[in-house]
Every structure is written in C-alpha cells, then in structure tokens.
C-alpha cells in the first residue's frame, strides 16, 4: 500500500488503496469529464467525485476516508459522434476496466444500450480490495508433449456427486480430491480453464430462454465472474494451488479480441463508455470492425488496449499462479489497419514481458477478418491449435481416400505447417474435438449438426464437421452400431495420444459426453453441456486412462521434435513406416488411396514402440520388425500375435526377454 504523497508518480490504473483513502484512475481518451460514483451495500449512490484530467486521456482522483470493500463505478462525458466512433453517455454507469472484483454477474437488459437511460441499478459495481501477496514467478516444468485438458468449470463440476452442492459449478470445486484424482488418472499435464472473466449474455439469448455457457463474451479482463468465483481471485488462487500440489498446471483461456458490448445496438458497460473510438477498431466511417463475429474488435494496436491486456495477464500470474494462456481468436492481437503481423507490438510485448517470461502461450490462430487464418505463423514461443490435425485425423478414420500420408504427417508433428525457417520442433496442439464443434462421442454418431435448440433454425455452427454416423443419425439401440461407434471413438482417442506435439482433450470426451449433435452449444447452460457423472462410459474411461499412462511414460511420444522418416527407426526422432507385412512404406503405398492399415515404429532397436492403425473393417495381422528383445502388448487390445481388430489402434513395446 502506498501513502497518498507517493501519488505524485503516474497512478496505477484502477482503484489503489493508500494510507488514508483510495486513488481512482482510468484512461478515457476524448472524454471531457469523468466521475467516480460510490455506492453502499443497498446499491444507493453515496458520493460522486470528479477526476482530474492529467493529460493524454488519463483521469485520476484521490478520495479520502475510503478503503477496502468500497463499491464504485465510473461515468464519462464527452462527444456523442457515432460517425467518429465517439459514444460518450454520462447516464451510463461504467465498470472499471482494471477492476479486480465485481459484486454481481452481468445481466443483459435492453436499457443498457439505450442512449440517455441511467443504468446504475443494472450494472455490477467494482469492489476496492488489496491485491494478494505476489506469488513467485517460478512455474513447474511441463513436458512439451503433455496432455492439456480443456475444462468448462461450471459444466464440468455442476453435477459432480462428490462435491458439496454449494461449491459445484465454481472454481472451488476444482480443489476437491475426486476432481484432482480424475485428472491425475488421465496424467493431465495442465488444465485449460475455459473463460472465467466476468461475461454477459448475448442480447438475443434471453428471449429464447438461453444463456451463455462458455464465457466467450467478457466485459472485464481482470475481474472474475462471481458465478464461478464467489470469493474473487482468491478462489482461482486456491484452485491453482491445489492443482499445482498434484503436479497439474493451469492455463487460462482468455478473450482479448472483443467484449460483450457487442455492436452498436449492444450494451454500454465499460470500454465503450470510456472511449469507444480508442478501445475498438473502426473503419473510416466510424463503423465498428467485426473481425471476431461478435460485433466489435479490440484495437490491440493501441497502447491503452495493450496495457490493459498485459495488466490482466500479470494479474493472473502474480495473484493466482497461472502457468499460461490460450488466446481466443489470437490473430486479433496481431492486427492493425494493414492486417496481421507476427511482429505486431502487442505480440512482442507479451513475449518480452518479464512477468510472463515463463508463461505458456497458445494461439487459436484464426479469426474471421481478412487474412484471418494464420496457422503456423506465430512466433517460436507460441503453441498453436492445429485444426488440420483435427480434420485429417477425423477424415482418416471416416474413410476418406488418400488420407494416409497426411494422417502420418499429423502423427509426426505437422512439419509442413510448423517446420518453417528450419524449425526442428513442432508447436502443434493436436486435438480431435474441442468446445467449439462436436463432442468426440458425437463425431461418430452424427453426420450433420443438430443445433435446433440454439433458436437459429440450425443455421449456426460449422457445416463441414468431418464426422460420420455409422449408418444411423443420432441415438441408436442397435448393439452393432453402438459397438462400431465405440471402436471409432477409441481409434480417435488413441490416434490423438499417438501424435507428436502437445495434445488437447476436452473434458468428458474420455467418458462419453454427448451434446446430442449440437456443434455450437455456447448457449446451452443446461443438461446438454453439463457433464453427467452418473452416466460415465467406464470402459472408454479405462481405455483413455491406459493410453494416457502409456503416453506419459514414453518419451518417444511426448518429445516435440518432428519425426523424420527412416527405413528403420534409428533414434527417438525417426519413424519407420511399415506395411502390415512389415515392409517399409514406399511412394506407391502412400499413394494408395484405399490403404487400410500401416504401422509406425519409433525409437532404437531394443527400446522401440510400434503402433498399428487399422481403419479397415476386417482384422489384419501386422508383422513387427525383428527384435533383439521382445515385442509385448502395451495398450488395451494389443496381443502377442500382432492381430489388429477392425477400426483399432494397438501398440507394442520392446522389452528385454
């Protein structure tokens, strides 16, 4: 805590407690005046103070006799010139962009978007609080090819019978032993928490009886959503500490590309009211640019936005111990008026920030703006979600012709994407299913999307899902169809675990979670997305755990170096690709558009593993290379005879006789 005299220095943004009071500071370029409004516990305004204009868009005021627990919001006045991007409206109460905590969730109301309508009763109030003691910067090492577990906090824990009801659906649920033991049994390297910053529902959802279930519509960047974190940042800190104690890292999925203020008809909640023209990108006519598909795009080329993003990231690292970040629609961070650049200042500042020096950085490398697909184009420090791996693995098992070679390339680390500039290591995050799209169970049960419950006449969501239904669309009671679907689901899981690079598994895919064919379930905060712990596919869970354990113990699978072809595997980073007869694959074999089976052999003789992939519908015998040791089954279903059932992935390991 600083004393009031030290405030002669440039103020910290937000609310900072000092000896004798609180200093409030906010950036509102082009505003003519800014006030801070104080509220009591009954939500009645108790005082209003005008902030001094310090120049360069910065406003600040010291309020004496105020301390921790005070509740506040800002009001900003200035020009109303929509054609120039200015939308100042002093009737709107605004949440501090640097608020560390808010007193309630955001709830959409049409009045939030009405010019001239006071919104004090509708908007959450920021809460003044001391920062927690900063945590040390050291982070536990994570293997480069570890398992990342994508986890929606509420949907994952809301129905868990072994968590007290009061903590279900919150970050506190992640501290309980049953949750941690589930993650440990899967050898999870790091959980990736879907957005936990405070969000607001899109305005079209309430009339449909729906609400946002994913959190990708944030208003604040530092303050957590009270529904997930009733205790604020302390709840996240406790969850991270519990997971760290179990050897599990924590990655935050962050949305620094747009906010829930949406398009010009959306609510004014924070940045729009402080300086719409500064914080959001506009075209020459003052129209919001929509490179996100969400109504607005943060101007990440402006220092005010960059400072806010970096402050949020540092906050989560120092206050909660977060290990890394996954950036939703990451090209937005590298955009300016000329398009995307991997050398953009926002990206450089993230990479070079000393507080973030050990943080893992993961890009979702696409947005919907011009030139928005940037897979493989982020810097060497970044991992990237690899949708080519997702689609090629699916298409191989769907039975598409000519996919064998590309499937092998994905298994080997996708050097055709990440090998630019002579790179020797992959930066791929391989996945076959994620929150956005079909669940793994639905990939093999639905050929087309079924999003009718979203209220958009099934128009939303991807149409090309690289999925199949094994003869019947949707639910089936036919034992043969159910067995075929289960075999295909296991083949997808095993292929993921057999691939080089980091791998991502979405919570529930390991035990059979289905969304009924909905591939865009963002608005389904209900049984469609809640994980049902009373209906677990125990056999699939055991299968996934077995592959997870094998992968975690095999450096041959968790290394990040690209696999290079070899006539016979000679070291950890060479792969021999064999026909079922045990002969090296030739160009003719790779070009065989109907190839059903091949074997990948990794490692040195005597220490090798062999993984056979059979996408055919008949059993195939695979001949393994001669061995100075002994080939022994290593994963479920593998046998001493080298027989590979239809639609299966089996693995053998060399061990001394």
N, C-alpha and C positions, 0 to 999 in steps of 0.2 A: 504494500500500500504506500502510495506517495503522499507527502504532505502537500497542502494547497500551494505553497510557494514554488514547488518544483514544476507547476503547470505553466511556467513561462516557456518551457520547451514545447515543441509541437505536440499536441494532445494525441493520446491513444483514441482511436475511433471507438464509438460505443459509449458505454457507461463505465467510468472508472472511479472506484471508491478512494477517497483521500481522507486525511485527518480533518474532520470537521464537515465533510459533505461528499458530494458526488459531482464529477465533471462529466457532462454530456457533450459528445462531439459527433458530427455527422457531415458527410460530403453531399452537398446539394447544389451542384453547378447550375447556374442560371436562375436559382431561386432569389427572390427579393427579400424574403424573411423566412426564418424557421423558429418554431416554438417547441418546447418540450412540455407535455401535459402530464401531470402527476395524478394518480388515482389511488383511492383507498380500497379496502377489501370488498366493499359493496359495489365497486365499479363507478363510484362517483368521482368526478374530477375535483381535486382539492387545490390545485395550483397550476399556474401556467407561466413559463419563463421564456423570454425571447433570447435566442442565441446570438452571440456577437459574430459578425461576418469577419473572419480572419483573412479573407482573400483566397483566390484560387479555388473557390467553391466550398471552402471549409467553414463550418459554423460550430461555435462552442460556447458553453456557459458552465459556471460552477455554481451549484446550488448547495447552500449551507444547511446544516442540521438535517441531513438526509443520509441514509445508509443502506445496508443490505436488506433486501426484501421490498424495497420501493418498487412500485409498478408505474410504468410510463409508456408514452408513445410520442411520436413527432407529428407536427403539422407544418407543411411548407407552402408558401405562397410564391407566385411568380406568374409568368405569362401563360395564357391559355391560347396556344397557337399550334393546333394539331398538324397544320401543313409544314411546320418546322420541327415537329416532334415534341413540342412542349405541352404538357398536360398537368400543370400545377392546379391543385384544387384544395384550398385550406380547409374545406369541410371534411376532408378525408383524414382519419387518424392513421398514421403510418408506423409500421413495426420497424424498429431499428435494425438495419441490415447486419450489424455487428452484435445483436442481442445474443447472449449466451443461453437464455432460457425464456420461455413464454408461459403464460399462466393457463392456457387452454388451447385446444386444437383450433385450427381454422375451419370455419363452416361457411359454405358459399351462401350468399344472399344477393338477389338482384340489385339491392340498394348499394352494394359495394362498387358497382360500376356506373351509378347514376351521378352525373356531374352536379355538384351543389348539394347533395344529400349527405348529412352528417352521419358518420359511421362509427362513432366512439363506442356505442353499445355492441357493435358487431365484431370488432377487431380484437384479437388477443393483445394483452399488454405484456411488454417486456418486463423482466424481473431483474433488478440490480442484484448481483451477487459477486462475492470474491472468487477469483479463479482458484482452482485447486493447486496444491503444490505440484510443480512441474515434474514429470516423470523423466528418468534418464533416457538418453537417446538410443542406447543400445537395444537392438532387437534380436531375438533368436534367429539363428540361421535357418533357412528353409531350402530344402533340396530343389534344384531348378525344375525338375520334372515332377513335382509334388502334385497332390490332389487338392484342388480348390473346390469347396462345397458351397454352391450358391444357395443362400438361405433367406427366405422371407420370414422375418421374426414372428409376425403375428400368425400367419398361416401355418407355420411350422409347429408352433407351440400351443395354439389355442385349444386343441382337443387332446393334448397330452395328459393321460390319466394320472401320471406320477408327478405332476407339477401342481402345487397349490393353486386353486382357482383364481385367487387374487393376483397371481403373477403370470398366469397364462396369457399369451399374446404380447408379452412385454420382453424387454431386454433382460429383465431379472430371471426369466425362465431359462436363459442360457447358462446360468450358474449352477443349475441343479445336476446332480450326478447322472441321472438317466439320460439326459441330453448329451452330456460330455462323453459318457461311455458309448453312446451310439456313434458319436463322431470318432472316437478312438478306435472302435472296432472296424471303422472304414479307413483307418490310417489317414485321416484328413490332415493335410499339411496346413491349410488355412481355410477358415470360413469366409465367405464373401457375403456380407450383410447387404441385402437389398436396401434401398434408401431409408434412412432413419431421420433425416432432417424434416422439419415440420412442413407438411404439404396441405394443399386444399383440393377438394374435388373439382373436376371439370364441371362447368355450369350445366351441361346437358345431362348429367347423370341423375340428379335428384328427381326430376320428373319421371325418370324411368325406374325409380326405386333402386338405383345402383349407387355404389360408392367406390372410390379408388382403393384398390387392394395392393398396389405395388409401391406407391410413393414417388413415382417419377413426375411429380408436379409440385416442386418445392416452392416455398415462399422465402424461408430463411435458409442460410447456409451453415450457421453455427448452432442455432437453437434446435434441439431435437424435438420430434413430435411427442407431445405429452402422452399420447395413447400408447406409445412404445416405451417411453422413458418418463414415468411419473416423477422420478427423482432427478431428472435432468442429466447432465453429463456424468454425474456420479454413478448412475445406473449403467451407462456404457463402460465406464472405467471398471466397475465391478465385474461385468461380463467379460471384458478383455482379460482382466487379471485371472479369472477362473479358467478361461481357455488357455492362456499362457502357461498356467500351472500344469496343464495337461499336455503341453507341448504343441498347442494349436495356435497358429497366428490368426489375426483378424484383419480383413480387408474391408473397406467401406466402398460401396457403390455410390458414387457422388454424381449429382446432376448440376454441372456448371455450364449448361448450354442454353437453358431457358428458365423461366419461372412461371408459377401458377397465375401470374397476372394476365397471361394469355394475349389475345388480340385486342383490338381497340374496344371491343364490347366486353372485355373481361374486367375483373375487379381491380381497383386501385388499393394496394395493400402495403407497398414499401417502395421499391426502386422506382416504379412509375411515378409516384407522387413526389419523390425527392429530385429526380431529374430523368424523365423518360428519354429525352434526347441523348443523354450521356450513357446510360446503362444498357440501352438496347440499340441494335443496329437498325438503321432506316435507309430507305432509298432517297433519291434526290427530291422526291415529292413529299417526304415526311412520312411515308408508309412503312410500317414495321416489316422488316425482312423476316421471312419464316423458313429458315433453313433447317428447322427442327421438326416441323409438322405440328408444333404445339402453340402456334400463334405469335411467338416472339423469339428473338435470338439475342443472347447476351453479347455485348460488344467486348469480346475478350482481347481486342487490340487496344483498349483504353486502359490507362493506369488505374482508374478508380475500380474497374472490374477486376483487374489483375490483383490489386492489393486485397480486395475482398476474398477472392479465391484462395490466395496464399494464406491469409489470416485464418480462414476456415480450416485449411489443411494443417497448419501449425497447431491450431486449437485442438484438433483431434489427436495429433501425435503427442503433444505435451500434456494434455489434460486426460486423455483416455488410453494412451499407449498403442494407438492404431499402427499396424505394420505396413499398410499400403492402401492404395486407392484404385478402384476400377472406374474409369471415366465414361459415362454415358455419352454417346454421340461425340466422341473425342475430337473429330476434325474441327468442331466449332472453336475449340481452344486455340487452334492454329489459323483461324480465318481473319482476314481483313477485307478491305474493299476490292482486293485483287484475287481473292481465293485463298486456298490452303497452302501453308508452308510449314514444313517440319522444323524450320529455323525461326518460327514466329516467336516473338518476345515472351508471350505467355508460357509457351512450352519450355523455352530456355530458363525462364525464372523458376519454374517448377523443378527442373532438372538441377539447377545450380543452387537452390536454396539450402543453406547448411542444416536447417532443422529437418529437412526432408531428405537428407543425403542417403539414409539407409532405407527409405520408403520404397516399397514395390509399386511400380506404375504399370497399369494395364489399360490399354485403349480399346474401346469399341470403335473400330477405325472406319466408321461411316456415319454420314448424316444424309439428308435429302436435298441439300443445296447443290449448286453447280460444282462438279468435280468432287462430290462428297465421298466417293468410295476411295479410301486411302489405305487399304490393307497392304502391309509390308513397307509403308512409307514413313513410319515413325522412327525415332532415333534408336540407337543401340541399347539405351537403358530401358526401353519400353517393351513389355509383352503386349501381344495383340490377340483379340478374339479372332479366330480363324473360321469364317463361315464356309470356306472352301473345304476344310476338313469335315465340318458338319454335313455338308451336302454330298461330298464324294463318298464318305463312309455310308451314308444312307443309301445313296444310289447304287453302290456296290452290292449291298445286301438286298436292295429291291430287285436286283437282277438286271440292271441296265447294261447293255452291251458296251464293250470297250472300256470298262472302268478299272480293270485290274491294275494297269500301270499307274493310274492316278491314285488309286487306293493305296498302293505301295508307297507312292511319294508322300502321302499324308502320314503313313506309318513311320516314315523315315525323317519327318520333321519339316516337310514342305520347303525344301531348299529352293524350289523355283519361285517362291514368294519371299523368303527371308534370307536368301543367300546373296543378296545384292552387295556389291562392293567387296566381295571376297569373304564375307562373314562365314564363320565356321560353325556357329551355334544357332539353333532355332530360337525364335522369340514367339513361337506359336502357343496359344492357349487352345488346345483341341477340345471340342465338345460335340455331342450329337443331339443334345437338347438343352434348352435354357428357358428362362422365364418367358421369353418372347417366342411363341411358337407352340407346337405340340409338345406335350409331355412325352417321355420316352415310351410309355405304355400306349399312348395314342398314335405314335408314329406307325405302329404295326397293326393298328385297328381301324384307322380312318384314312381313306384316300383323299378326302376333301375336308375342308374346315366346316365346323358347325357352330357358328357364333351367333345364332339367333338370340340367345339370352342377352346379348350386348345391346339390343334395341336398335341396330343399324341395318336390319334386313340382310345380315350376313355379308355386308359389303366390306367390313373392316377385316384386318388381318391379312397375312400373306396367302396368295393363291397357290403358289408353287412350293409345296412342302416336302417333296421327295419322299413321300410316305406311301403306304400301301395297307390293304385291309385283310389280306389272306382269304379273300373270297366273300366276305360279308362285311358290310359297312356298319361299324359300331358294335354294340354288345352282341354276344353270341353265347349260346349254351352248348354249342357243338364241341365235344371234347377234342376232336381232331383240329378244329380251328383254334381253340384255346391253346392247344399244345404247340401248334405252329407259331402262334403269336409269341408264346413264351420263349420258344427257341430263337426267334428273330430278335426279341428284346435282349436276350442274353448275348447273342452274337454282337449286337451293337455295343453292349457294355464291355465285353471282352476286347473288341477292336479298339475302343477308347483307351482301355488300360494297357494295350499293347503298343500304343503310339508314343513317339518321341516328342518331347515338349511338355509343358505344364498341361494338365487335363482338368476339365471342369465338369462336375456332376451336379445336377440340380436336385435339391432336397426332395425326397420322395420317389425319385426315379429308381432308387435302389430297392424299393419295396412295393412298387406297382401303382403309384398315384396316377389317377386319370382325371382329366378335365372334360370328359365327355365329348372330345373332339373340338373343344374351343381352343383356338390357337392365338387368342388375343384376350386373355382373361384378366386384363388390367382392372376391370370394373366389377369383378366378381368376388367381393369380400363376403364369401359365404361358403357353403359346403363344396362348391365346385373347386375352390382353391385350397381350402383348409385340409391339411394332411390328416387323414383318419388313422390314428394309431391302433384302432380296433379292427382294421381290415388290412393288415400287413401281409404281403406275399412273402411268407417266411422262406420259401425255397429260393426265390430271387434274391432276397436279402443275404442269405447264406452264400449264394453264388458270388454276389458282388463283394462281400467281405473276403472271400477266398482270393479273388483276383486282386483286391486291394492289398491284401497282405503279401501276396507274391510280388506285386509290383514294388511295394515299399521296401522289400528286402533285396531287390535285384537292381544293382546299379546299371545293368545293361538296359533297363527300361527307363530309369529316371535321369540318365545323363541328357544333356542338352545339345551335344554335338550332333550334327547331321550324320545320318547313316550313309556310308558310301558303299557302292556295290563292290562285291568281291566274289571270285569264283568259289572261294571257301572262306568263311568268316575268319579273319586273322587277328582281330583285336576287338575292343569294346565298341568301336565306332564303324565297323564294317559289317555288312549283312550279306549273307549268301541267300539267294532266292532260288528255291528248288521246285521242280515239278513233283507230283505225287510219286513218281518213280525214283526220285532222289537225284535227278539230273539238273544241272544249272539251267535256269530260265534263259532262253535266247530271245532275240528280237521277235522271232516268229511266235514264241509263246506269249510274249507281252501283247502282241498284236492280235492274238486270238480273242475276238470279241465275245466269245461264249465261254471263256475259261472259267471253270468252276472251282478249282482248288489250287493252292500253292502253299509252300512252307517258307517261313522267314527264319533264318538261323543267325544268331548273334553270339559274339564272343570268341574266345580262344578255345581250340580243341582241349577237351577235358573240363572246360568251365562254361560250356555253351548252353544256350537255351534254344529251343526250336518251337515255333508257334505255327500251327497249321490252320488255314482258313478254308472252310468248305461251304460255299454258298449254294452248292447244288442240293438236289432233293433226294440223293441216294448216298449211302455210306461209301467212303473212299478210304483205301489203305494208303498211308503215306510212309514212304521209306526214308528213314532218317540217316544222316551220314554215319559212316563207320566211326566208332568212338574208342579211344584208349581207356575210357571209363565205362559208364553205363548210363543209358537213357532211362530216366524214371519219370512217371507222371507227376506233374507239378500243379495242375489246376483241375477243377471239377470236370469229370468225364474222361480225362486222359487215361489211356490204357497201355499196357505193355506191348500190345500187338500193333500199335500205330494206326488203329482204326478211327476214322473221324466221321461221326454221325452227320447226317444232313443238317445244314444250316447251323454249323457249330464252329467254335474256335477252341482249339486244345493246345496245351503247352506241355513240353517235356524239358527236363533239365539234366545235364550231365553231372553225375556224381561218381566218386570212386566206388568201384565194385565192392 
